[in-house]
Amino acid sequence: MDEIKLEVQKAPSDAQLKVIEDCFRAMPIEEILSGLKFAKNRWSAKDAGVLKVGRKSIIQKEIHSITNEQAQWRLKNWKMMISNYRRRGYSYPTISRIKKILIEKSKKKSK
């Protein structure tokens, strides 16, 4: 069995060290490297402030404080809304989820 020595900024706890050892025993080195590459890219994007938020956050941002009337207007002008959403880079599944929630909101009575 080969041994790998690493310099780290902060010593891992015993539990963390056990998880790392288990991963290295169970997984092929190629998989570990691809996971580390993904984690490093994500960490770099987060550090730079360019990490894209998840779909749930996007949907919540879009429908958070929309009134019944605003939801109805957006549904009446749906083609324009789709082009705006696509321009912002939203995927079609995200747009369809937004529409589904807008339909629900448009049916509710305003307070």
Distance bins in CASP14 RR format, pairs under 12 A and 6 or more apart:
PFRMAT RR
TARGET T0000
AUTHOR 0000-0000-0000
RMODE 2
METHOD distances of the structure
MODEL  1
1 21 0 0 0 0 0 1 0 0 0 0 0
1 24 0 0 0 0 1 0 0 0 0 0 0
1 25 0 0 0 0 1 0 0 0 0 0 0
2 24 0 0 0 0 1 0 0 0 0 0 0
2 25 0 0 0 0 0 1 0 0 0 0 0
2 29 0 0 0 0 1 0 0 0 0 0 0
3 21 0 0 0 0 0 1 0 0 0 0 0
3 24 0 0 0 0 0 1 0 0 0 0 0
4 20 0 0 0 0 1 0 0 0 0 0 0
4 21 0 0 0 0 0 1 0 0 0 0 0
4 23 0 0 0 0 0 1 0 0 0 0 0
4 24 1 0 0 1 0 0 0 0 0 0 0
4 29 0 0 0 0 1 0 0 0 0 0 0
4 32 0 0 0 0 0 1 0 0 0 0 0
4 33 0 0 0 0 0 1 0 0 0 0 0
6 12 0 0 0 0 1 0 0 0 0 0 0
6 17 0 0 0 0 0 1 0 0 0 0 0
6 20 0 0 0 0 1 0 0 0 0 0 0
6 24 0 0 0 0 0 1 0 0 0 0 0
6 36 0 0 0 0 0 1 0 0 0 0 0
8 16 0 0 0 0 0 1 0 0 0 0 0
8 17 0 0 0 0 0 1 0 0 0 0 0
8 20 0 0 0 0 0 1 0 0 0 0 0
10 16 0 0 0 0 1 0 0 0 0 0 0
11 17 0 0 0 0 1 0 0 0 0 0 0
11 20 0 0 0 0 0 1 0 0 0 0 0
12 18 0 0 0 0 1 0 0 0 0 0 0
12 19 0 0 0 0 1 0 0 0 0 0 0
12 20 1 0 0 1 0 0 0 0 0 0 0
12 21 0 0 0 0 0 1 0 0 0 0 0
13 19 0 0 0 0 1 0 0 0 0 0 0
13 20 0 0 0 0 0 1 0 0 0 0 0
14 20 0 0 0 0 0 1 0 0 0 0 0
14 21 0 0 0 0 0 1 0 0 0 0 0
15 21 0 0 0 0 0 1 0 0 0 0 0
15 22 0 0 0 0 0 1 0 0 0 0 0
16 22 0 0 0 0 0 1 0 0 0 0 0
16 23 0 0 0 0 0 1 0 0 0 0 0
17 23 0 0 0 0 0 1 0 0 0 0 0
17 24 0 0 0 0 0 1 0 0 0 0 0
18 24 0 0 0 0 0 1 0 0 0 0 0
18 25 0 0 0 0 0 1 0 0 0 0 0
19 25 0 0 0 0 0 1 0 0 0 0 0
19 26 0 0 0 0 0 1 0 0 0 0 0
19 27 0 0 0 0 0 1 0 0 0 0 0
20 26 0 0 0 0 0 1 0 0 0 0 0
20 27 0 0 0 0 0 1 0 0 0 0 0
20 32 0 0 0 0 1 0 0 0 0 0 0
20 36 0 0 0 0 0 1 0 0 0 0 0
21 27 0 0 0 0 0 1 0 0 0 0 0
21 32 0 0 0 0 0 1 0 0 0 0 0
22 32 0 0 0 0 0 1 0 0 0 0 0
23 29 0 0 0 0 0 1 0 0 0 0 0
23 31 0 0 0 0 1 0 0 0 0 0 0
23 32 1 0 0 1 0 0 0 0 0 0 0
23 33 0 0 0 0 0 1 0 0 0 0 0
23 35 0 0 0 0 1 0 0 0 0 0 0
23 36 0 0 0 0 0 1 0 0 0 0 0
24 31 0 0 0 0 0 1 0 0 0 0 0
24 32 1 0 0 1 0 0 0 0 0 0 0
24 33 0 0 0 0 0 1 0 0 0 0 0
24 36 0 0 0 0 0 1 0 0 0 0 0
25 32 0 0 0 0 0 1 0 0 0 0 0
26 32 0 0 0 0 1 0 0 0 0 0 0
27 33 0 0 0 0 1 0 0 0 0 0 0
27 34 0 0 0 0 0 1 0 0 0 0 0
27 35 0 0 0 0 1 0 0 0 0 0 0
27 36 0 0 0 0 0 1 0 0 0 0 0
28 34 0 0 0 0 1 0 0 0 0 0 0
28 35 0 0 0 0 0 1 0 0 0 0 0
29 35 0 0 0 0 0 1 0 0 0 0 0
29 36 0 0 0 0 0 1 0 0 0 0 0
30 36 0 0 0 0 0 1 0 0 0 0 0
30 37 0 0 0 0 0 1 0 0 0 0 0
31 37 0 0 0 0 0 1 0 0 0 0 0
31 38 0 0 0 0 0 1 0 0 0 0 0
32 38 0 0 0 0 0 1 0 0 0 0 0
32 39 0 0 0 0 0 1 0 0 0 0 0
33 39 0 0 0 0 0 1 0 0 0 0 0
33 40 0 0 0 0 0 1 0 0 0 0 0
34 40 0 0 0 0 0 1 0 0 0 0 0
34 41 0 0 0 0 0 1 0 0 0 0 0
35 41 0 0 0 0 1 0 0 0 0 0 0
35 42 0 0 0 0 1 0 0 0 0 0 0
35 43 0 0 0 0 0 1 0 0 0 0 0
36 42 0 0 0 0 0 1 0 0 0 0 0
36 43 0 0 0 0 0 1 0 0 0 0 0
37 43 0 0 0 0 0 1 0 0 0 0 0
37 44 0 0 0 0 0 1 0 0 0 0 0
38 44 0 0 0 0 0 1 0 0 0 0 0
38 45 0 0 0 0 0 1 0 0 0 0 0
39 45 0 0 0 0 0 1 0 0 0 0 0
39 46 0 0 0 0 0 1 0 0 0 0 0
40 46 0 0 0 0 0 1 0 0 0 0 0
40 47 0 0 0 0 0 1 0 0 0 0 0
41 47 0 0 0 0 0 1 0 0 0 0 0
41 48 0 0 0 0 0 1 0 0 0 0 0
41 50 0 0 0 0 0 1 0 0 0 0 0
41 51 0 0 0 0 1 0 0 0 0 0 0
42 48 0 0 0 0 0 1 0 0 0 0 0
42 49 0 0 0 0 0 1 0 0 0 0 0
42 50 0 0 0 0 0 1 0 0 0 0 0
42 51 1 0 0 1 0 0 0 0 0 0 0
42 52 0 0 0 0 0 1 0 0 0 0 0
43 49 0 0 0 0 0 1 0 0 0 0 0
43 50 0 0 0 0 0 1 0 0 0 0 0
43 51 0 0 0 0 1 0 0 0 0 0 0
44 50 0 0 0 0 1 0 0 0 0 0 0
44 51 0 0 0 0 1 0 0 0 0 0 0
45 51 1 0 1 0 0 0 0 0 0 0 0
45 52 0 0 0 0 1 0 0 0 0 0 0
45 53 0 0 0 0 0 1 0 0 0 0 0
46 52 0 0 0 0 0 1 0 0 0 0 0
46 53 0 0 0 0 0 1 0 0 0 0 0
51 57 0 0 0 0 0 1 0 0 0 0 0
52 58 0 0 0 0 1 0 0 0 0 0 0
52 88 0 0 0 0 0 1 0 0 0 0 0
52 89 0 0 0 0 1 0 0 0 0 0 0
52 90 0 0 0 0 0 1 0 0 0 0 0
52 91 0 0 0 0 0 1 0 0 0 0 0
52 94 0 0 0 0 0 1 0 0 0 0 0
53 59 0 0 0 0 0 1 0 0 0 0 0
53 60 0 0 0 0 1 0 0 0 0 0 0
53 61 1 0 0 1 0 0 0 0 0 0 0
53 62 0 0 0 0 0 1 0 0 0 0 0
53 88 0 0 0 0 0 1 0 0 0 0 0
53 90 0 0 0 0 0 1 0 0 0 0 0
53 94 0 0 0 0 0 1 0 0 0 0 0
54 60 0 0 0 0 1 0 0 0 0 0 0
54 61 0 0 0 0 0 1 0 0 0 0 0
54 90 0 0 0 0 0 1 0 0 0 0 0
54 91 0 0 0 0 0 1 0 0 0 0 0
54 93 0 0 0 0 0 1 0 0 0 0 0
54 94 0 0 0 0 1 0 0 0 0 0 0
54 97 0 0 0 0 0 1 0 0 0 0 0
55 61 0 0 0 0 0 1 0 0 0 0 0
55 62 0 0 0 0 0 1 0 0 0 0 0
55 89 0 0 0 0 0 1 0 0 0 0 0
55 90 0 0 0 0 1 0 0 0 0 0 0
55 91 1 0 0 1 0 0 0 0 0 0 0
55 92 0 0 0 0 0 1 0 0 0 0 0
55 93 1 0 0 1 0 0 0 0 0 0 0
55 94 1 0 1 0 0 0 0 0 0 0 0
55 95 0 0 0 0 0 1 0 0 0 0 0
55 96 0 0 0 0 0 1 0 0 0 0 0
55 97 1 0 0 1 0 0 0 0 0 0 0
55 98 0 0 0 0 1 0 0 0 0 0 0
56 62 0 0 0 0 0 1 0 0 0 0 0
56 63 0 0 0 0 0 1 0 0 0 0 0
56 64 0 0 0 0 0 1 0 0 0 0 0
56 93 0 0 0 0 0 1 0 0 0 0 0
56 94 0 0 0 0 1 0 0 0 0 0 0
56 97 0 0 0 0 1 0 0 0 0 0 0
56 98 0 0 0 0 0 1 0 0 0 0 0
56 101 0 0 0 0 0 1 0 0 0 0 0
57 63 0 0 0 0 0 1 0 0 0 0 0
57 64 0 0 0 0 0 1 0 0 0 0 0
57 90 0 0 0 0 0 1 0 0 0 0 0
57 94 0 0 0 0 0 1 0 0 0 0 0
58 64 0 0 0 0 0 1 0 0 0 0 0
58 85 0 0 0 0 1 0 0 0 0 0 0
58 88 0 0 0 0 1 0 0 0 0 0 0
58 89 0 0 0 0 1 0 0 0 0 0 0
58 90 1 0 0 1 0 0 0 0 0 0 0
58 91 0 0 0 0 1 0 0 0 0 0 0
58 93 0 0 0 0 0 1 0 0 0 0 0
58 94 1 0 1 0 0 0 0 0 0 0 0
58 95 0 0 0 0 1 0 0 0 0 0 0
58 97 0 0 0 0 1 0 0 0 0 0 0
58 98 0 0 0 0 1 0 0 0 0 0 0
58 101 0 0 0 0 0 1 0 0 0 0 0
59 66 0 0 0 0 0 1 0 0 0 0 0
59 85 0 0 0 0 0 1 0 0 0 0 0
59 90 0 0 0 0 1 0 0 0 0 0 0
59 91 0 0 0 0 0 1 0 0 0 0 0
59 93 0 0 0 0 0 1 0 0 0 0 0
59 94 1 0 0 1 0 0 0 0 0 0 0
59 95 0 0 0 0 1 0 0 0 0 0 0
59 96 0 0 0 0 0 1 0 0 0 0 0
59 97 1 0 1 0 0 0 0 0 0 0 0
59 98 1 0 1 0 0 0 0 0 0 0 0
59 99 0 0 0 0 0 1 0 0 0 0 0
59 100 0 0 0 0 1 0 0 0 0 0 0
59 101 1 0 0 1 0 0 0 0 0 0 0
59 102 0 0 0 0 0 1 0 0 0 0 0
60 66 0 0 0 0 0 1 0 0 0 0 0
60 94 0 0 0 0 0 1 0 0 0 0 0
60 97 0 0 0 0 0 1 0 0 0 0 0
60 98 0 0 0 0 0 1 0 0 0 0 0
60 101 0 0 0 0 1 0 0 0 0 0 0
61 85 0 0 0 0 0 1 0 0 0 0 0
61 88 0 0 0 0 0 1 0 0 0 0 0
61 90 0 0 0 0 0 1 0 0 0 0 0
61 94 0 0 0 0 0 1 0 0 0 0 0
61 98 0 0 0 0 1 0 0 0 0 0 0
61 101 0 0 0 0 0 1 0 0 0 0 0
62 70 0 0 0 0 0 1 0 0 0 0 0
62 71 0 0 0 0 0 1 0 0 0 0 0
62 74 0 0 0 0 1 0 0 0 0 0 0
62 81 0 0 0 0 1 0 0 0 0 0 0
62 84 0 0 0 0 0 1 0 0 0 0 0
62 85 0 0 0 0 1 0 0 0 0 0 0
62 88 0 0 0 0 1 0 0 0 0 0 0
62 90 0 0 0 0 1 0 0 0 0 0 0
62 94 0 0 0 0 1 0 0 0 0 0 0
62 95 0 0 0 0 1 0 0 0 0 0 0
62 97 0 0 0 0 1 0 0 0 0 0 0
62 98 1 0 1 0 0 0 0 0 0 0 0
62 99 0 0 0 0 0 1 0 0 0 0 0
62 100 0 0 0 0 0 1 0 0 0 0 0
62 101 0 0 0 0 1 0 0 0 0 0 0
62 102 0 0 0 0 1 0 0 0 0 0 0
62 105 0 0 0 0 0 1 0 0 0 0 0
63 70 0 0 0 0 1 0 0 0 0 0 0
63 71 1 0 0 1 0 0 0 0 0 0 0
63 74 0 0 0 0 1 0 0 0 0 0 0
63 81 0 0 0 0 0 1 0 0 0 0 0
63 94 0 0 0 0 0 1 0 0 0 0 0
63 95 0 0 0 0 0 1 0 0 0 0 0
63 97 0 0 0 0 1 0 0 0 0 0 0
63 98 1 0 0 1 0 0 0 0 0 0 0
63 99 0 0 0 0 0 1 0 0 0 0 0
63 100 0 0 0 0 1 0 0 0 0 0 0
63 101 1 0 1 0 0 0 0 0 0 0 0
63 102 1 0 0 1 0 0 0 0 0 0 0
63 103 0 0 0 0 0 1 0 0 0 0 0
63 104 0 0 0 0 1 0 0 0 0 0 0
63 105 1 0 0 1 0 0 0 0 0 0 0
63 106 0 0 0 0 0 1 0 0 0 0 0
64 70 0 0 0 0 0 1 0 0 0 0 0
64 71 0 0 0 0 0 1 0 0 0 0 0
64 98 0 0 0 0 0 1 0 0 0 0 0
64 101 0 0 0 0 0 1 0 0 0 0 0
64 105 0 0 0 0 0 1 0 0 0 0 0
65 71 0 0 0 0 0 1 0 0 0 0 0
65 105 0 0 0 0 0 1 0 0 0 0 0
66 72 0 0 0 0 1 0 0 0 0 0 0
66 73 0 0 0 0 1 0 0 0 0 0 0
66 74 1 0 0 1 0 0 0 0 0 0 0
66 75 0 0 0 0 0 1 0 0 0 0 0
66 81 0 0 0 0 0 1 0 0 0 0 0
66 98 0 0 0 0 1 0 0 0 0 0 0
66 101 0 0 0 0 1 0 0 0 0 0 0
66 102 1 0 0 1 0 0 0 0 0 0 0
66 103 0 0 0 0 0 1 0 0 0 0 0
66 104 0 0 0 0 0 1 0 0 0 0 0
66 105 1 0 1 0 0 0 0 0 0 0 0
66 106 0 0 0 0 1 0 0 0 0 0 0
66 108 0 0 0 0 0 1 0 0 0 0 0
66 110 0 0 0 0 0 1 0 0 0 0 0
67 73 0 0 0 0 1 0 0 0 0 0 0
67 74 0 0 0 0 0 1 0 0 0 0 0
67 102 0 0 0 0 0 1 0 0 0 0 0
67 105 1 0 0 1 0 0 0 0 0 0 0
67 106 0 0 0 0 1 0 0 0 0 0 0
67 108 0 0 0 0 1 0 0 0 0 0 0
67 109 0 0 0 0 0 1 0 0 0 0 0
67 110 1 0 1 0 0 0 0 0 0 0 0
67 111 0 0 0 0 1 0 0 0 0 0 0
68 74 0 0 0 0 0 1 0 0 0 0 0
68 75 0 0 0 0 0 1 0 0 0 0 0
68 102 0 0 0 0 0 1 0 0 0 0 0
68 103 0 0 0 0 0 1 0 0 0 0 0
68 104 0 0 0 0 0 1 0 0 0 0 0
68 105 1 0 0 1 0 0 0 0 0 0 0
68 106 1 0 0 1 0 0 0 0 0 0 0
68 107 0 0 0 0 1 0 0 0 0 0 0
68 108 1 0 1 0 0 0 0 0 0 0 0
68 109 1 0 0 1 0 0 0 0 0 0 0
68 110 1 0 1 0 0 0 0 0 0 0 0
68 111 0 0 0 0 1 0 0 0 0 0 0
69 75 0 0 0 0 0 1 0 0 0 0 0
69 76 0 0 0 0 0 1 0 0 0 0 0
69 102 0 0 0 0 0 1 0 0 0 0 0
69 105 0 0 0 0 1 0 0 0 0 0 0
69 106 0 0 0 0 1 0 0 0 0 0 0
69 108 0 0 0 0 0 1 0 0 0 0 0
69 109 0 0 0 0 0 1 0 0 0 0 0
69 110 1 0 0 1 0 0 0 0 0 0 0
69 111 0 0 0 0 0 1 0 0 0 0 0
70 76 0 0 0 0 0 1 0 0 0 0 0
70 77 0 0 0 0 0 1 0 0 0 0 0
70 81 0 0 0 0 0 1 0 0 0 0 0
70 102 0 0 0 0 1 0 0 0 0 0 0
70 105 0 0 0 0 1 0 0 0 0 0 0
70 106 0 0 0 0 1 0 0 0 0 0 0
70 110 0 0 0 0 1 0 0 0 0 0 0
71 77 0 0 0 0 0 1 0 0 0 0 0
71 78 0 0 0 0 0 1 0 0 0 0 0
71 81 0 0 0 0 0 1 0 0 0 0 0
71 98 0 0 0 0 0 1 0 0 0 0 0
71 99 0 0 0 0 1 0 0 0 0 0 0
71 100 0 0 0 0 0 1 0 0 0 0 0
71 101 0 0 0 0 1 0 0 0 0 0 0
71 102 1 0 1 0 0 0 0 0 0 0 0
71 103 1 0 0 1 0 0 0 0 0 0 0
71 104 0 0 0 0 1 0 0 0 0 0 0
71 105 1 0 1 0 0 0 0 0 0 0 0
71 106 1 0 1 0 0 0 0 0 0 0 0
71 107 0 0 0 0 1 0 0 0 0 0 0
71 108 0 0 0 0 1 0 0 0 0 0 0
71 109 0 0 0 0 0 1 0 0 0 0 0
71 110 0 0 0 0 1 0 0 0 0 0 0
72 78 0 0 0 0 0 1 0 0 0 0 0
72 102 0 0 0 0 1 0 0 0 0 0 0
72 103 0 0 0 0 1 0 0 0 0 0 0
72 104 0 0 0 0 0 1 0 0 0 0 0
72 105 0 0 0 0 1 0 0 0 0 0 0
72 106 1 0 1 0 0 0 0 0 0 0 0
72 107 0 0 0 0 1 0 0 0 0 0 0
72 108 0 0 0 0 0 1 0 0 0 0 0
72 110 0 0 0 0 0 1 0 0 0 0 0
73 80 0 0 0 0 0 1 0 0 0 0 0
73 81 0 0 0 0 1 0 0 0 0 0 0
73 102 0 0 0 0 1 0 0 0 0 0 0
73 105 0 0 0 0 0 1 0 0 0 0 0
73 106 0 0 0 0 1 0 0 0 0 0 0
74 80 0 0 0 0 1 0 0 0 0 0 0
74 81 1 0 1 0 0 0 0 0 0 0 0
74 82 0 0 0 0 0 1 0 0 0 0 0
74 84 0 0 0 0 1 0 0 0 0 0 0
74 85 0 0 0 0 0 1 0 0 0 0 0
74 95 0 0 0 0 0 1 0 0 0 0 0
74 98 0 0 0 0 1 0 0 0 0 0 0
74 99 0 0 0 0 1 0 0 0 0 0 0
74 101 0 0 0 0 0 1 0 0 0 0 0
74 102 1 0 1 0 0 0 0 0 0 0 0
74 103 0 0 0 0 0 1 0 0 0 0 0
74 105 0 0 0 0 1 0 0 0 0 0 0
74 106 0 0 0 0 1 0 0 0 0 0 0
75 81 0 0 0 0 1 0 0 0 0 0 0
75 82 0 0 0 0 0 1 0 0 0 0 0
75 98 0 0 0 0 0 1 0 0 0 0 0
75 99 1 0 0 1 0 0 0 0 0 0 0
75 100 0 0 0 0 0 1 0 0 0 0 0
75 101 0 0 0 0 0 1 0 0 0 0 0
75 102 1 0 1 0 0 0 0 0 0 0 0
75 103 1 0 0 1 0 0 0 0 0 0 0
75 104 0 0 0 0 0 1 0 0 0 0 0
75 105 0 0 0 0 1 0 0 0 0 0 0
75 106 1 0 1 0 0 0 0 0 0 0 0
75 107 0 0 0 0 0 1 0 0 0 0 0
76 102 0 0 0 0 0 1 0 0 0 0 0
76 103 0 0 0 0 0 1 0 0 0 0 0
76 106 0 0 0 0 1 0 0 0 0 0 0
77 83 0 0 0 0 0 1 0 0 0 0 0
77 84 0 0 0 0 1 0 0 0 0 0 0
77 102 0 0 0 0 0 1 0 0 0 0 0
78 84 0 0 0 0 0 1 0 0 0 0 0
78 85 0 0 0 0 0 1 0 0 0 0 0
78 95 0 0 0 0 1 0 0 0 0 0 0
78 96 0 0 0 0 0 1 0 0 0 0 0
78 98 0 0 0 0 0 1 0 0 0 0 0
78 99 1 0 0 1 0 0 0 0 0 0 0
78 102 0 0 0 0 1 0 0 0 0 0 0
78 103 0 0 0 0 0 1 0 0 0 0 0
78 106 0 0 0 0 0 1 0 0 0 0 0
79 85 0 0 0 0 0 1 0 0 0 0 0
79 86 0 0 0 0 0 1 0 0 0 0 0
79 95 0 0 0 0 0 1 0 0 0 0 0
79 99 0 0 0 0 0 1 0 0 0 0 0
80 86 0 0 0 0 0 1 0 0 0 0 0
80 87 0 0 0 0 0 1 0 0 0 0 0
81 87 0 0 0 0 0 1 0 0 0 0 0
81 88 0 0 0 0 0 1 0 0 0 0 0
81 90 0 0 0 0 0 1 0 0 0 0 0
81 95 0 0 0 0 1 0 0 0 0 0 0
81 96 0 0 0 0 0 1 0 0 0 0 0
81 98 0 0 0 0 1 0 0 0 0 0 0
81 99 0 0 0 0 1 0 0 0 0 0 0
81 102 0 0 0 0 1 0 0 0 0 0 0
82 88 0 0 0 0 0 1 0 0 0 0 0
82 89 0 0 0 0 0 1 0 0 0 0 0
82 90 0 0 0 0 1 0 0 0 0 0 0
82 91 0 0 0 0 0 1 0 0 0 0 0
82 92 0 0 0 0 1 0 0 0 0 0 0
82 94 0 0 0 0 0 1 0 0 0 0 0
82 95 1 0 0 1 0 0 0 0 0 0 0
82 96 0 0 0 0 1 0 0 0 0 0 0
82 98 0 0 0 0 1 0 0 0 0 0 0
82 99 0 0 0 0 1 0 0 0 0 0 0
82 102 0 0 0 0 0 1 0 0 0 0 0
83 89 0 0 0 0 0 1 0 0 0 0 0
83 90 0 0 0 0 0 1 0 0 0 0 0
83 95 0 0 0 0 0 1 0 0 0 0 0
84 90 0 0 0 0 1 0 0 0 0 0 0
84 95 0 0 0 0 1 0 0 0 0 0 0
84 98 0 0 0 0 0 1 0 0 0 0 0
85 91 0 0 0 0 1 0 0 0 0 0 0
85 92 0 0 0 0 1 0 0 0 0 0 0
85 93 0 0 0 0 0 1 0 0 0 0 0
85 94 1 0 0 1 0 0 0 0 0 0 0
85 95 1 0 1 0 0 0 0 0 0 0 0
85 96 0 0 0 0 0 1 0 0 0 0 0
85 97 0 0 0 0 0 1 0 0 0 0 0
85 98 1 0 0 1 0 0 0 0 0 0 0
85 99 0 0 0 0 1 0 0 0 0 0 0
85 102 0 0 0 0 0 1 0 0 0 0 0
86 92 0 0 0 0 1 0 0 0 0 0 0
86 94 0 0 0 0 0 1 0 0 0 0 0
86 95 1 0 0 1 0 0 0 0 0 0 0
86 98 0 0 0 0 0 1 0 0 0 0 0
87 95 0 0 0 0 0 1 0 0 0 0 0
88 94 0 0 0 0 1 0 0 0 0 0 0
88 95 0 0 0 0 1 0 0 0 0 0 0
88 98 0 0 0 0 0 1 0 0 0 0 0
89 95 0 0 0 0 1 0 0 0 0 0 0
90 96 0 0 0 0 1 0 0 0 0 0 0
90 97 0 0 0 0 1 0 0 0 0 0 0
90 98 1 0 0 1 0 0 0 0 0 0 0
90 99 0 0 0 0 0 1 0 0 0 0 0
91 97 0 0 0 0 1 0 0 0 0 0 0
91 98 0 0 0 0 0 1 0 0 0 0 0
92 98 0 0 0 0 0 1 0 0 0 0 0
92 99 0 0 0 0 0 1 0 0 0 0 0
93 99 0 0 0 0 0 1 0 0 0 0 0
93 100 0 0 0 0 0 1 0 0 0 0 0
94 100 0 0 0 0 0 1 0 0 0 0 0
94 101 0 0 0 0 0 1 0 0 0 0 0
95 101 0 0 0 0 0 1 0 0 0 0 0
95 102 0 0 0 0 0 1 0 0 0 0 0
96 102 0 0 0 0 0 1 0 0 0 0 0
96 103 0 0 0 0 0 1 0 0 0 0 0
97 103 0 0 0 0 0 1 0 0 0 0 0
97 104 0 0 0 0 0 1 0 0 0 0 0
98 104 0 0 0 0 0 1 0 0 0 0 0
98 105 0 0 0 0 0 1 0 0 0 0 0
99 105 0 0 0 0 0 1 0 0 0 0 0
99 106 0 0 0 0 0 1 0 0 0 0 0
100 106 0 0 0 0 0 1 0 0 0 0 0
100 107 0 0 0 0 0 1 0 0 0 0 0
101 107 0 0 0 0 0 1 0 0 0 0 0
101 108 0 0 0 0 0 1 0 0 0 0 0
102 108 0 0 0 0 0 1 0 0 0 0 0
END
